[in-house]
Amino acid sequence: MTGVRGGQEAALRRTLERLWSELAGKHSRSDSKTLQSTELALPTSAGPLRLASDSYGLPHLLVPLPKGAQDVEDRRSSGVHLTTRTLLVNDKVVRFLDLECRRTTLTGVFTGLVADICMVLARTESMPERAVPEALEAWRELLGGRPQWTSQRLAGLYGELFVLEHLLAVDAKAANTWTGPTGAAQDFRSHPHAVEVKTTTSPQGRLIHVHGAEQLVRPPTGSLKVVWLRLAVTAPGVADDVPSIVDRCTAAGEPHVILSCLDRLGLPPLSSSEIRMASFSVIDQRLFEVDDNFPSITPTRFSSGVVPAGVSGIEYYVDLDTVPPSDEDLHQAVRRVLGAA
């Protein structure tokens, strides 16, 4: 029986990956609020399950709720959220549990979670408003319920805030372009342009870690720039730190937008010792234009134009010493991204 069930789960995972890949290829990137969805041949008492993909190509599982069931919301995991969403399906209003993957690096883990949920709902009469949260709780530890804010992770956040501060100096409403905390492929999007920030604290080399096949995909009619920063890590209070740059950013732009992004990241209170453990100095910065010659693994590198079904969790490194930097500096680049050049 174990072998039969294992084969069923493997087949289910392949089906999930194929359907999500097809949905991601259909989505209009200009519409960030809608989902592309398809029915999954797995009925429940409230109706069939649906798979969906958002404008960033991230996968969702939609589980129909029975009439009278309470709304559910669970945002404790940084990489997976569970909320209640009402959608129009075949001219009918249907209320769903929306299980949403928020990071490209978790798509493989998320597929396993969804496969588990499907198997549970297929073989029991359990109420989905209980079964889905229970399954998510069981996976909580693996999904990273509370991120650990090491000095390296703080350096990555500082790098994004460093770029955000430059954007806000040009446009006080530029906080709306900070899409990294939402799980988007790139850290900043200002139609039709995008910016990805890569930060290192290593004193040598310019290797960047690329997460997923979408991270270095240029917007169809715009540009993609990589901002690379080398930071020196010093003791608290010696240089700039995350609380200080957050204060400057919230003073320069819409604080509720910025603080909402930080909440999505699960950032502890700015007064906590965890956040004040280190300070940072920018000792080197470079800008790179991602064009056809930029080394990358993207869907267009495959003959079909999409990542093959069954392939997920793509991660790789790019040596920026092999790529000529842009002639623009960061100030010129952010002005161009915001349409102010």
Backbone hydrogen bonds, N-H to C=O, Kabsch-Sander energy under -0.5 kcal/mol:
donor,donor_aa,acceptor,acceptor_aa,energy
5,R,1,M,-2.8
6,G,2,T,-2.7
7,G,3,G,-2.1
8,Q,4,V,-2.2
9,E,5,R,-2.7
10,A,6,G,-2.3
11,A,7,G,-2.3
12,L,8,Q,-2.4
13,R,9,E,-2.7
14,R,10,A,-2.1
15,T,11,A,-2.1
16,L,12,L,-2.7
17,E,13,R,-2.7
18,R,14,R,-2.2
19,L,15,T,-2.6
20,W,16,L,-2.6
21,S,17,E,-2.1
22,E,18,R,-2.3
23,L,19,L,-2.4
24,A,20,W,-2.6
25,G,21,S,-1.5
26,K,22,E,-0.7
26,K,23,L,-1.0
27,H,23,L,-1.0
29,R,27,H,-0.7
31,D,28,S,-1.7
32,S,30,S,-0.7
36,Q,53,S,-2.4
37,S,35,L,-0.5
38,T,51,L,-2.4
40,L,49,L,-3.0
42,L,40,L,-3.7
44,T,47,G,-0.7
47,G,44,T,-1.3
49,L,42,L,-1.9
50,R,62,L,-2.3
51,L,38,T,-2.5
52,A,60,H,-2.1
53,S,36,Q,-2.4
54,D,58,L,-2.0
57,G,54,D,-2.2
60,H,52,A,-2.5
61,L,99,L,-2.3
62,L,50,R,-3.3
63,V,61,L,-0.6
63,V,97,L,-2.5
65,L,95,R,-3.0
69,A,66,P,-2.0
74,D,82,L,-3.2
77,S,80,V,-0.5
78,S,144,G,-1.1
81,H,100,E,-2.1
82,L,74,D,-2.5
83,T,98,D,-2.0
85,R,96,F,-2.8
87,L,85,R,-0.5
87,L,94,V,-2.9
89,V,87,L,-0.7
89,V,92,K,-3.3
92,K,89,V,-1.4
94,V,87,L,-3.2
94,V,92,K,-0.6
96,F,85,R,-3.5
96,F,94,V,-0.5
97,L,63,V,-3.0
98,D,83,T,-3.5
98,D,96,F,-0.5
99,L,61,L,-2.8
99,L,97,L,-0.7
100,E,81,H,-3.0
100,E,98,D,-0.7
101,C,59,P,-2.3
102,R,79,G,-3.5
103,R,79,G,-0.5
106,L,103,R,-1.7
107,T,104,T,-1.3
110,F,106,L,-3.2
111,T,107,T,-2.1
112,G,108,G,-1.5
113,L,109,V,-2.1
114,V,110,F,-2.8
115,A,111,T,-2.5
116,D,112,G,-2.1
117,I,113,L,-2.2
118,C,114,V,-2.8
119,M,115,A,-2.2
120,V,116,D,-2.2
121,L,117,I,-2.8
122,A,118,C,-2.0
123,R,119,M,-1.3
124,T,120,V,-0.9
130,R,127,M,-1.9
131,A,127,M,-2.9
132,V,128,P,-2.3
134,E,130,R,-2.0
135,A,131,A,-2.1
136,L,132,V,-2.4
137,E,133,P,-2.5
138,A,134,E,-1.9
139,W,135,A,-1.2
140,R,137,E,-1.1
143,L,139,W,-2.3
144,G,140,R,-0.8
144,G,141,E,-0.6
145,G,140,R,-0.8
149,W,147,P,-0.5
150,T,148,Q,-1.5
154,L,150,T,-2.5
155,A,151,S,-1.9
156,G,152,Q,-1.7
157,L,153,R,-2.0
158,Y,154,L,-2.9
159,G,155,A,-2.2
160,E,156,G,-1.6
161,L,157,L,-2.5
162,F,158,Y,-2.3
163,V,159,G,-1.7
164,L,160,E,-2.6
165,E,161,L,-2.5
166,H,162,F,-1.3
167,L,163,V,-2.2
168,L,164,L,-2.8
169,A,165,E,-1.3
170,V,166,H,-0.6
170,V,167,L,-1.2
171,D,167,L,-2.4
174,A,171,D,-2.0
176,N,173,K,-1.5
177,T,174,A,-2.1
178,W,175,A,-1.6
179,T,177,T,-1.2
179,T,187,D,-1.7
180,G,187,D,-2.1
182,T,179,T,-1.4
183,G,180,G,-2.0
184,A,179,T,-1.4
187,D,195,V,-0.6
188,F,195,V,-2.2
189,R,177,T,-2.3
190,S,193,H,-2.7
193,H,190,S,-3.3
194,A,223,S,-2.1
195,V,188,F,-2.5
196,E,225,K,-2.8
198,K,227,V,-3.1
200,T,229,L,-2.4
208,I,318,V,-2.4
210,V,208,I,-0.6
210,V,316,Y,-3.4
212,G,210,V,-0.7
212,G,314,I,-2.8
215,Q,212,G,-0.5
217,V,214,E,-1.8
218,R,216,L,-0.6
222,G,219,P,-1.0
225,K,194,A,-2.0
226,V,288,F,-2.8
227,V,196,E,-2.7
227,V,225,K,-0.6
228,W,226,V,-0.6
228,W,286,R,-3.0
229,L,198,K,-2.6
230,R,284,D,-3.0
231,L,200,T,-3.0
231,L,229,L,-0.5
232,A,281,S,-2.8
233,V,231,L,-0.5
234,T,232,A,-0.5
234,T,279,S,-2.9
238,V,235,A,-1.9
239,A,235,A,-0.5
240,D,280,F,-1.3
245,I,241,D,-2.1
246,V,242,V,-2.4
247,D,243,P,-2.1
248,R,244,S,-2.0
249,C,245,I,-2.3
250,T,246,V,-2.8
251,A,247,D,-1.6
252,A,248,R,-1.4
253,G,249,C,-1.8
254,E,172,A,-1.0
257,V,254,E,-0.6
258,I,254,E,-1.7
259,L,255,P,-3.0
260,S,256,H,-1.6
261,C,257,V,-1.9
262,L,258,I,-2.0
263,D,259,L,-2.1
264,R,260,S,-2.0
265,L,261,C,-1.3
266,G,263,D,-1.4
267,L,262,L,-2.1
272,S,269,P,-2.1
275,I,272,S,-0.7
276,R,272,S,-1.3
277,M,274,E,-0.5
279,S,234,T,-2.2
280,F,240,D,-3.9
281,S,232,A,-1.7
283,I,230,R,-2.5
283,I,281,S,-0.8
284,D,230,R,-1.2
286,R,228,W,-2.5
288,F,226,V,-2.3
290,V,224,L,-2.8
290,V,288,F,-0.6
291,D,289,E,-1.0
294,F,291,D,-1.5
298,T,296,S,-0.6
301,R,298,T,-2.1
302,F,299,P,-1.8
305,G,302,F,-1.5
311,V,308,P,-2.0
312,S,310,G,-0.5
316,Y,210,V,-1.8
318,V,208,I,-2.1
320,L,206,R,-2.4
320,L,318,V,-0.9
322,T,319,D,-1.9
323,V,320,L,-1.6
326,S,287,L,-3.5
333,A,329,D,-2.3
334,V,330,L,-2.5
335,R,331,H,-1.7
336,R,332,Q,-1.8
337,V,333,A,-2.5
338,L,334,V,-2.1
339,G,336,R,-1.1
340,A,335,R,-3.5
341,A,335,R,-1.1
